[in-house]
Amino acid sequence: MLTLLYYIFDLVGFIPAYSQEQIVNVVMMVVQILSFIGIVTDPTTKGIKDSEQAQGYEKPKE
């Protein structure tokens, strides 16, 4: 998505003040912070905590 946006910017002659890599780094940092505080959750389980099965694991499945 970001690559497409930069491609469109290039077509119209707009040069962003920040590189694509800088923007990706900021977005990744924000997602990591949101995950750390519990805002981003596992979409494969109902609710905001692990399933009963996952809570019973001693170590991750291989």
DRENPA-3360 file (N, C-alpha, C; in nm, 2 decimals, always signed):
BEGIN
1 = MLTLLYYI = +0.08/-0.12/+0.00/+0.00/+0.00/+0.00/+0.09/+0.13/+0.00 ~ +0.19/+0.12/+0.09/+0.28/+0.24/+0.09/+0.35/+0.26/-0.04 ~ +0.39/+0.15/-0.10/+0.47/+0.16/-0.22/+0.38/+0.22/-0.33 ~ +0.25/+0.18/-0.33/+0.16/+0.24/-0.43/+0.14/+0.39/-0.41 ~ +0.13/+0.43/-0.28/+0.12/+0.57/-0.25/+0.25/+0.65/-0.30 ~ +0.36/+0.59/-0.28/+0.49/+0.66/-0.32/+0.49/+0.66/-0.48 ~ +0.44/+0.56/-0.54/+0.44/+0.56/-0.69/+0.35/+0.67/-0.74 ~ +0.23/+0.68/-0.68/+0.14/+0.79/-0.72/+0.20/+0.93/-0.69;
9 = FDLVGFIP = +0.27/+0.94/-0.58/+0.34/+1.07/-0.55/+0.44/+1.10/-0.66 ~ +0.51/+1.00/-0.71/+0.61/+1.01/-0.81/+0.55/+1.06/-0.94 ~ +0.43/+1.00/-0.97/+0.36/+1.03/-1.10/+0.32/+1.18/-1.10 ~ +0.28/+1.23/-0.99/+0.23/+1.37/-0.98/+0.34/+1.47/-0.95 ~ +0.46/+1.42/-0.93/+0.57/+1.51/-0.90/+0.59/+1.55/-0.76 ~ +0.52/+1.49/-0.66/+0.53/+1.52/-0.52/+0.64/+1.44/-0.46 ~ +0.73/+1.51/-0.39/+0.84/+1.44/-0.32/+0.81/+1.45/-0.17 ~ +0.78/+1.34/-0.10/+0.75/+1.34/+0.04/+0.88/+1.38/+0.12;
17 = AYSQEQIV = +0.86/+1.44/+0.24/+0.97/+1.48/+0.32/+1.04/+1.37/+0.39 ~ +0.97/+1.25/+0.40/+1.02/+1.14/+0.47/+1.04/+1.02/+0.37 ~ +1.14/+0.94/+0.39/+1.16/+0.82/+0.31/+1.05/+0.71/+0.34 ~ +1.03/+0.62/+0.25/+0.94/+0.51/+0.27/+0.98/+0.43/+0.39 ~ +1.11/+0.41/+0.40/+1.17/+0.33/+0.52/+1.14/+0.40/+0.65 ~ +1.15/+0.53/+0.66/+1.12/+0.60/+0.78/+0.97/+0.58/+0.82 ~ +0.89/+0.59/+0.72/+0.74/+0.58/+0.75/+0.71/+0.44/+0.80 ~ +0.77/+0.34/+0.73/+0.74/+0.20/+0.77/+0.79/+0.18/+0.91;
25 = NVVMMVVQ = +0.91/+0.23/+0.95/+0.96/+0.22/+1.08/+0.87/+0.28/+1.19 ~ +0.81/+0.39/+1.16/+0.72/+0.46/+1.25/+0.60/+0.38/+1.27 ~ +0.54/+0.33/+1.16/+0.42/+0.25/+1.16/+0.44/+0.12/+1.24 ~ +0.55/+0.05/+1.22/+0.59/-0.07/+1.30/+0.60/-0.04/+1.44 ~ +0.66/+0.07/+1.48/+0.68/+0.11/+1.62/+0.54/+0.13/+1.69 ~ +0.45/+0.20/+1.62/+0.32/+0.22/+1.67/+0.24/+0.09/+1.69 ~ +0.25/+0.00/+1.59/+0.18/-0.13/+1.61/+0.24/-0.21/+1.72 ~ +0.37/-0.20/+1.74/+0.44/-0.28/+1.85/+0.39/-0.22/+1.98;
33 = ILSFIGIV = +0.38/-0.09/+1.99/+0.34/-0.02/+2.12/+0.19/-0.07/+2.15 ~ +0.11/-0.06/+2.04/-0.03/-0.10/+2.06/-0.04/-0.25/+2.10 ~ +0.04/-0.33/+2.05/+0.04/-0.47/+2.08/+0.08/-0.49/+2.23 ~ +0.19/-0.42/+2.27/+0.24/-0.43/+2.40/+0.14/-0.39/+2.51 ~ +0.05/-0.29/+2.48/-0.04/-0.25/+2.58/-0.18/-0.32/+2.56 ~ -0.19/-0.41/+2.46/-0.30/-0.50/+2.45/-0.41/-0.45/+2.36 ~ -0.38/-0.35/+2.28/-0.48/-0.29/+2.18/-0.49/-0.39/+2.06 ~ -0.38/-0.43/+2.01/-0.38/-0.53/+1.90/-0.39/-0.67/+1.96;
41 = TDPTTKGI = -0.49/-0.74/+1.92/-0.51/-0.88/+1.98/-0.50/-0.99/+1.87 ~ -0.50/-1.11/+1.92/-0.49/-1.23/+1.83/-0.63/-1.24/+1.76 ~ -0.63/-1.23/+1.63/-0.76/-1.24/+1.56/-0.82/-1.38/+1.55 ~ -0.74/-1.48/+1.59/-0.78/-1.62/+1.58/-0.85/-1.67/+1.70 ~ -0.87/-1.59/+1.80/-0.94/-1.63/+1.92/-1.05/-1.53/+1.96 ~ -1.15/-1.58/+2.02/-1.26/-1.49/+2.06/-1.22/-1.41/+2.19 ~ -1.25/-1.29/+2.19/-1.21/-1.20/+2.30/-1.07/-1.15/+2.29 ~ -1.02/-1.11/+2.41/-0.88/-1.05/+2.40/-0.78/-1.13/+2.47;
49 = KDSEQAQG = -0.81/-1.26/+2.51/-0.70/-1.34/+2.57/-0.69/-1.47/+2.49 ~ -0.59/-1.55/+2.52/-0.56/-1.67/+2.45/-0.68/-1.77/+2.48 ~ -0.69/-1.87/+2.38/-0.79/-1.97/+2.40/-0.75/-2.06/+2.52 ~ -0.85/-2.13/+2.57/-0.82/-2.23/+2.68/-0.71/-2.33/+2.64 ~ -0.71/-2.37/+2.52/-0.61/-2.47/+2.47/-0.47/-2.40/+2.47 ~ -0.46/-2.28/+2.42/-0.33/-2.21/+2.42/-0.28/-2.18/+2.56 ~ -0.37/-2.16/+2.65/-0.33/-2.12/+2.79/-0.27/-2.25/+2.86 ~ -0.30/-2.37/+2.81/-0.25/-2.49/+2.87/-0.12/-2.53/+2.82;
57 = YEKPKE = -0.06/-2.47/+2.72/+0.07/-2.51/+2.66/+0.18/-2.48/+2.76 ~ +0.27/-2.58/+2.77/+0.40/-2.56/+2.84/+0.50/-2.49/+2.75 ~ +0.49/-2.52/+2.62/+0.58/-2.46/+2.52/+0.50/-2.45/+2.39 ~ +0.54/-2.36/+2.30/+0.47/-2.34/+2.17/+0.47/-2.47/+2.09 ~ +0.36/-2.49/+2.02/+0.35/-2.60/+1.92/+0.45/-2.59/+1.81 ~ +0.50/-2.70/+1.76/+0.60/-2.69/+1.65/+0.53/-2.73/+1.53;
% end
